[in-house]
Amino acid sequence: MAAFRNKENGSWYVQFRYTDWTGERKQKFKRGFATKREAQEWERAFLMQKRADLQMEFGSFVELYIKDMQPKLRVSTWINKESIIKQKILPYFAKRKMAEITPKDILDWQNEMRKLRNQRGEPYSDAYLRNLHTQINAIFSHAVKYYNLQVNPVTKAGSMGSKDKREMQFWTKEEYLKFSEAMMDKPVSFYAFEVLYWCGLRQGELLALTPQDFDFQKNTLTIRKSYQRLQGKDVVTDPKTPKGKRTIQIPRFLSEEIQDYIQQSYGMKPDMRLFPITKYYLRREMQRGCQETGVKRIKIHGLRHSAVSLLIDMGFSALAIAERVGHESTEITYRYAHLFPDKQKEMAAQLEIERGR
């Protein structure tokens, strides 16, 4: 591989031709290298990427992975993935050749991750370790599926971090009503929690709502977007899942409450955010309300669990609940199975009747 020296400043550059994915021959020019070796190594890595040669270094393959995957993912999702890749994966594998990374290498990496401690000196949670495992597995699975890597070493090494078995926390209706009384001194807080509880929205869905998302004649609410504050910027994206886009019927009292709130909000326009607050604000208000009322502290997402548990208690099916909260019905059945009434005795009794006929 040829590299050339710039006579003006002494730096090195490469200039070569290659065939792109369409079969067209193109010329590549790259300058600014400090040494001839750096220039040649850059050209070698570039051509390996174009040929999808898995003798390339892991760091080079990650560049391909980013180019393939980043356009498909929500901004917030990608930021989380990118952070893990840069801080927890690349430092260990960047210079290793993709085809030479073994299950034992993955095991060694897993053990290093288990040794790490957070800012409080505590080991990382099982949920976080599982998240790390999921990301490195995604990279190698991508190589197997699209770039002909023969074996995924992460699969052979096995998982890291057990499933989160913490008890699902939620409020009963009585607990929520007691809490909501403490929120009445701040309209923005009161009405935000009203929508979260009675509609089962995600935080991002709530914070993206505008007055025009409501049809007060039909008493409906259309959820079509999600709000995030990322790297100091307001970002509005599609909901978390395809099922997230939905129109739900809301109770008349809530429809009237939101109309009152809009009238109280001076200068509120149809396309303005209904709740111009942050997730931090909601957590702080949740803490305040719990302290004032003595209601047990739960996470903001626990309000979504509370909404689902209320609907289950009212006798609605998993399918109907899933449509309302933007989930798959199988996920509702799996995650909230312990809340549904036990039908086993009823089934056995009916079978007893059938056998006697």
DRENLORO-906721 format. One line per 5 residues: number of its first residue (from 1); for each residue x, y, z of C-alpha. Coordinates in nm, 4 decimals. Each point is the difference from the previous one (the first is absolute). Layout:
NUM) X Y Z | ... .
This chain:
1) 0.0000 0.0000 0.0000 | 0.1428 0.3306 -0.1102 | 0.0182 0.3113 0.2144 | 0.1271 0.3378 -0.1081 | 0.1681 0.2878 0.1764 .
6) -0.1281 0.3548 -0.0233 | 0.3055 0.2081 -0.0876 | -0.1533 0.3167 0.1413 | -0.0527 -0.1079 0.3620 | 0.1590 -0.3460 0.0242 .
11) -0.3242 -0.1855 0.0780 | -0.1039 -0.3191 -0.1790 | -0.3034 -0.0846 -0.2137 | -0.1521 -0.2931 -0.1887 | -0.1728 -0.0007 -0.3357 .
16) -0.1449 -0.3195 -0.1447 | -0.2951 -0.1491 -0.1871 | -0.2565 -0.2476 0.1335 | -0.3322 -0.1595 -0.0988 | -0.3049 0.1131 0.1998 .
21) -0.3102 -0.2053 0.0859 | -0.1649 0.0863 -0.3343 | 0.2981 -0.1384 -0.1950 | 0.1158 0.3458 -0.1046 | 0.3695 0.0823 0.0069 .
26) 0.0793 0.3057 0.2117 | 0.3061 0.1916 0.1121 | 0.0794 0.0678 0.3651 | 0.2285 0.2738 0.1256 | 0.0926 0.0488 0.3659 .
31) 0.2712 0.2258 0.1384 | 0.1348 0.1306 0.3293 | 0.1858 -0.3081 0.1293 | 0.3070 0.0539 0.2160 | 0.1851 -0.3082 -0.1296 .
36) 0.0052 -0.2214 -0.3054 | -0.1009 -0.2973 0.2142 | -0.3133 0.1774 0.1301 | -0.1028 0.0815 -0.3567 | 0.0462 -0.3604 -0.1152 .
41) -0.1872 -0.1418 0.3005 | -0.2936 0.2330 -0.0655 | -0.0157 -0.1134 -0.3656 | 0.0158 -0.3663 0.1046 | -0.2852 0.0433 0.2509 .
46) -0.2096 0.1898 -0.2532 | 0.0335 -0.2723 -0.2650 | -0.0755 -0.2740 0.2548 | -0.3217 0.1797 0.0903 | -0.0993 0.0233 -0.3661 .
51) 0.0682 -0.3714 -0.0490 | -0.1563 -0.0850 0.3383 | 0.3225 -0.1878 0.0755 | -0.0333 -0.1243 0.3583 | 0.3738 0.0056 0.0429 .
56) -0.0684 0.3686 0.0646 | 0.0341 0.1336 0.3511 | -0.3052 0.0043 0.2286 | 0.0124 0.3811 0.0076 | -0.0286 0.0154 -0.3786 .
61) -0.2933 -0.2388 0.0021 | -0.1755 0.2139 0.2602 | 0.0181 0.2872 -0.2484 | -0.1899 -0.2204 -0.2471 | -0.2480 -0.0990 0.2704 .
66) -0.0640 0.3655 0.0822 | -0.0517 0.0873 -0.3656 | -0.2487 -0.2876 -0.0383 | -0.1935 0.0410 0.3234 | -0.0010 0.3644 0.1073 .
71) -0.2530 0.1160 -0.2651 | -0.2465 -0.2688 0.1151 | -0.0073 0.0910 0.3682 | -0.1571 0.2742 0.2078 | 0.2422 0.2720 0.1054 .
76) -0.0311 -0.0858 0.3705 | 0.0549 -0.3706 -0.0701 | 0.3107 0.0680 -0.2044 | 0.1527 0.2341 0.2591 | -0.0266 -0.2754 0.2632 .
81) 0.1473 -0.2624 -0.2345 | 0.2825 0.2294 -0.1090 | 0.0960 0.0732 0.3591 | 0.0298 -0.3699 0.0812 | 0.1974 -0.0746 -0.3159 .
86) 0.2515 0.2802 0.0543 | 0.0466 -0.0360 0.3751 | -0.0424 -0.3712 0.0716 | 0.0719 -0.1946 -0.3194 | 0.2426 0.1797 -0.2325 .
91) 0.2717 0.0468 0.2657 | 0.0276 -0.3803 0.0250 | -0.0424 -0.1126 -0.3607 | 0.0753 0.2941 -0.2320 | 0.3315 -0.1368 -0.1327 .
96) -0.0992 -0.3682 -0.0051 | -0.0854 -0.1596 -0.3336 | -0.3702 -0.0864 -0.0243 | 0.0596 -0.3541 -0.1234 | 0.2444 -0.0756 0.2834 .
101) -0.2142 0.0998 0.3003 | -0.0930 -0.3186 0.1869 | -0.2609 -0.0957 0.2631 | 0.2847 0.0012 0.2551 | 0.0754 0.3620 -0.0901 .
106) -0.3650 0.0836 0.0644 | 0.0088 -0.1811 0.3353 | 0.3079 0.1998 0.0996 | -0.1768 0.3222 -0.0967 | -0.3094 -0.1014 0.1990 .
111) 0.2130 -0.0615 0.3073 | 0.1596 0.3426 -0.0389 | -0.3464 0.1574 -0.0182 | -0.1022 -0.1800 0.3195 | 0.3009 0.1492 0.1784 .
116) -0.0929 0.3594 -0.0877 | -0.1608 0.2265 0.2586 | -0.2285 0.2983 -0.0344 | 0.0550 0.3434 0.1565 | -0.1296 -0.1288 0.3342 .
121) 0.2517 -0.2846 0.0003 | -0.2711 -0.2592 -0.0708 | 0.0137 -0.2707 -0.2693 | -0.2164 0.0564 -0.3037 | -0.3537 -0.1358 0.0236 .
126) -0.1054 -0.3177 -0.1770 | -0.2234 0.2115 -0.2229 | 0.2955 0.2146 -0.1126 | 0.2257 -0.3023 -0.0555 | -0.2748 -0.1578 -0.2072 .
131) -0.0193 0.3215 -0.2017 | 0.3755 -0.0178 -0.0702 | -0.0360 -0.3624 -0.1078 | -0.2901 0.0865 -0.2297 | 0.2022 0.2677 -0.1782 .
136) 0.3144 -0.2023 -0.0664 | -0.2198 -0.2904 -0.1112 | -0.1794 0.2323 -0.2431 | 0.3308 0.0952 -0.1644 | 0.1123 -0.3584 -0.0550 .
141) -0.3494 -0.1112 -0.1061 | 0.0100 0.2759 -0.2619 | 0.3326 -0.1375 -0.1237 | -0.1456 -0.3517 -0.0245 | -0.3185 0.1096 -0.1758 .
146) 0.1405 0.2473 -0.2504 | 0.3771 -0.0485 -0.0253 | 0.0436 -0.3787 0.0071 | 0.1623 -0.0382 0.3399 | -0.0211 -0.3735 0.0602 .
151) -0.0622 -0.0066 0.3777 | -0.1244 0.2530 0.2528 | 0.2468 -0.0348 0.2924 | -0.2372 0.1860 0.2346 | -0.2678 -0.2666 -0.0394 .
156) 0.2489 -0.2721 0.0851 | 0.1292 0.1916 0.3016 | -0.3480 0.0273 0.1474 | -0.1911 0.2868 0.1542 | 0.1086 0.2429 0.2678 .
161) -0.2353 0.1407 0.2624 | -0.3175 -0.1749 0.1103 | -0.3465 0.1297 -0.0702 | -0.1239 0.2773 0.2255 | -0.2217 -0.1716 0.2554 .
166) -0.0904 0.3064 0.2015 | -0.3629 0.0154 0.0966 | -0.2138 0.2113 -0.2296 | -0.1077 0.3086 0.1923 | -0.3313 0.1719 -0.0583 .
171) -0.2713 0.1916 0.1824 | -0.3555 -0.0983 0.0692 | -0.2651 0.2475 -0.1093 | -0.0378 0.1136 0.3617 | 0.3731 0.0698 0.0286 .
176) 0.0023 0.1985 -0.3225 | -0.3009 0.2117 0.1007 | 0.1660 0.0787 0.3326 | 0.3219 0.0983 -0.1791 | -0.1812 0.2131 -0.2597 .
181) -0.1504 0.2201 0.2724 | 0.3511 0.1186 0.0892 | 0.0561 0.0992 -0.3639 | -0.2961 0.2344 -0.0237 | 0.2049 0.3020 0.1068 .
186) 0.1902 -0.0188 -0.3313 | -0.2287 -0.0416 -0.3041 | 0.2760 -0.1167 -0.2340 | 0.0918 -0.2782 0.2452 | -0.3579 -0.1007 0.0776 .
191) -0.1120 -0.0277 -0.3615 | 0.3215 -0.1713 -0.1116 | -0.0462 -0.2752 0.2599 | -0.3697 -0.0242 -0.0893 | 0.0892 -0.0829 -0.3608 .
196) 0.2755 -0.2412 0.1025 | -0.2263 -0.1952 0.2348 | -0.3339 -0.0050 -0.1807 | 0.1514 -0.0553 -0.3464 | 0.3071 -0.2120 0.0822 .
201) 0.2344 0.2111 -0.2122 | 0.3783 -0.0200 -0.0044 | 0.1812 0.3093 0.1255 | 0.1293 0.0903 -0.3459 | -0.3502 -0.0303 -0.1460 .
206) -0.1409 0.2281 0.2696 | 0.2668 0.2669 -0.0477 | -0.0561 0.0075 -0.3780 | -0.3765 0.0645 0.0260 | -0.1481 0.3129 -0.1546 .
211) -0.3595 0.1341 0.0205 | -0.0627 -0.1119 -0.3579 | 0.0561 -0.3640 0.1029 | -0.3359 0.0138 0.1808 | -0.3444 -0.0151 -0.1598 .
216) -0.2256 0.1375 0.2702 | -0.3158 -0.0663 -0.2020 | 0.0735 -0.3718 -0.0205 | 0.1954 -0.0173 0.3292 | 0.3026 -0.1593 -0.1669 .
221) 0.3745 0.0390 0.0290 | 0.2379 -0.0840 -0.2857 | 0.3531 -0.1014 0.0955 | 0.2366 0.0346 -0.2933 | 0.3322 0.1281 0.1357 .
226) 0.2426 -0.0090 0.2920 | 0.2106 0.2764 0.1576 | 0.3581 -0.0328 0.1195 | 0.2540 0.2501 0.1292 | 0.3253 -0.1234 -0.1517 .
231) 0.3388 0.1670 0.0221 | -0.1616 0.3315 0.0870 | -0.2494 -0.0066 -0.2873 | -0.3738 -0.0687 -0.0237 | -0.0542 -0.3059 -0.2189 .
236) -0.3426 -0.1217 -0.1128 | -0.0107 -0.3477 -0.1544 | -0.2506 -0.2727 -0.0790 | -0.1263 -0.1986 0.3014 | 0.2195 -0.2737 0.1436 .
241) -0.1666 -0.2819 -0.1976 | -0.2167 -0.0197 -0.3159 | -0.2952 -0.0819 0.2261 | 0.0658 0.3284 0.1790 | -0.1881 0.1996 -0.2636 .
246) -0.3607 -0.0264 0.1090 | -0.3228 0.1856 0.0700 | -0.1694 -0.0714 0.3315 | -0.3293 0.0955 0.1559 | 0.0381 0.2068 0.3151 .
251) -0.2554 0.0389 0.2809 | -0.2163 0.3113 -0.0163 | 0.1321 0.1373 0.3286 | 0.3558 -0.0081 -0.1355 | -0.1079 0.1673 -0.3232 .
256) -0.1576 0.2805 0.2035 | 0.3084 0.0289 0.2227 | 0.2333 0.0415 -0.2976 | -0.2270 0.2632 -0.1531 | 0.0081 0.1914 0.3292 .
261) 0.3789 -0.0276 0.0111 | 0.0390 0.1328 -0.3547 | -0.2253 0.2964 0.0819 | 0.2109 0.0720 0.3100 | 0.3233 -0.0106 -0.2026 .
266) 0.0249 0.3498 -0.1415 | 0.1073 0.0073 -0.3657 | -0.0100 -0.3784 -0.0471 | -0.0044 -0.0719 -0.3764 | -0.1235 -0.3243 -0.1625 .
271) 0.3506 -0.1162 -0.0892 | 0.1723 0.0951 0.3261 | 0.1074 -0.2621 0.2541 | -0.2790 -0.0460 0.2498 | 0.2450 -0.0767 0.2810 .
276) 0.3248 0.1992 -0.0566 | 0.1758 -0.1785 0.2848 | 0.2715 -0.2647 0.0335 | 0.0214 -0.3557 0.1266 | 0.2057 0.1336 0.2900 .
281) -0.2868 0.2353 0.0905 | -0.2427 -0.2943 0.0069 | 0.2304 -0.2047 0.2255 | 0.0401 0.2938 0.2367 | -0.3763 0.0549 0.0161 .
286) -0.0553 -0.3713 0.0557 | 0.2354 0.0144 0.2980 | -0.1750 0.3077 0.1375 | -0.3444 -0.1577 -0.0260 | 0.1114 -0.3222 0.1653 .
291) 0.1601 0.1866 0.2889 | -0.3099 0.2121 0.0569 | -0.2512 -0.2862 -0.0171 | 0.1965 -0.2989 0.1292 | -0.0788 -0.1984 -0.3157 .
296) 0.2800 -0.2460 -0.0809 | 0.2583 0.1260 -0.2467 | -0.0036 -0.1567 -0.3456 | 0.1712 0.0941 -0.3248 | -0.1807 0.2176 -0.2541 .
301) -0.0273 -0.3044 -0.2262 | -0.1828 -0.1652 0.2890 | -0.3002 0.2167 -0.0899 | -0.0180 -0.1888 -0.3279 | 0.0025 -0.3272 0.1925 .
306) -0.2681 0.1491 0.2249 | -0.2191 0.0832 -0.3002 | 0.0344 -0.3535 -0.1349 | -0.0720 -0.1614 0.3377 | -0.3149 0.2135 0.0347 .
311) -0.1266 -0.1121 -0.3410 | 0.0746 -0.3649 0.0842 | -0.1894 0.0377 0.3275 | -0.2926 0.1461 -0.1965 | -0.0137 -0.3193 -0.2080 .
316) 0.1391 0.1123 -0.3367 | 0.1865 -0.2469 -0.2211 | 0.3725 0.0075 -0.0730 | -0.0746 0.0875 -0.3633 | -0.2189 0.2994 0.0891 .
321) 0.2548 0.1278 0.2536 | 0.2876 -0.0451 -0.2445 | -0.1766 0.2103 -0.2625 | -0.0519 0.2777 0.2533 | 0.3556 0.0187 0.1346 .
326) 0.1840 -0.0772 -0.3243 | 0.1297 -0.3491 0.0809 | -0.0259 -0.3412 -0.1612 | -0.2680 -0.2094 0.1725 | 0.2563 -0.2771 0.0598 .
331) 0.2146 0.2447 0.1959 | -0.2961 0.1005 0.2165 | -0.0755 -0.3660 0.0654 | 0.3640 -0.0774 0.0856 | 0.0854 0.3047 0.2115 .
336) -0.3278 0.0233 0.1911 | -0.1003 -0.3661 0.0158 | 0.0079 0.0029 0.3812 | -0.2639 0.2757 0.0058 | -0.2591 -0.1732 -0.2139 .
341) -0.2649 -0.2009 0.1910 | 0.0882 -0.3666 0.0409 | -0.2298 -0.1859 -0.2388 | 0.1309 -0.3473 0.0796 | -0.2711 -0.0889 0.2555 .
346) -0.2701 0.1332 -0.2301 | 0.1407 -0.2109 -0.2870 | 0.0095 -0.3144 0.2145 | -0.3584 0.0566 0.1163 | -0.1215 0.0389 -0.3584 .
351) 0.1880 -0.3146 -0.1059 | -0.1664 -0.1851 0.2895 | -0.3390 0.1047 -0.1373 | 0.0955 -0.1064 -0.3538 | 0.1176 -0.3426 0.1211 .
356) -0.3344 -0.0606 0.1759 | -0.2113 0.0695 -0.3075 .
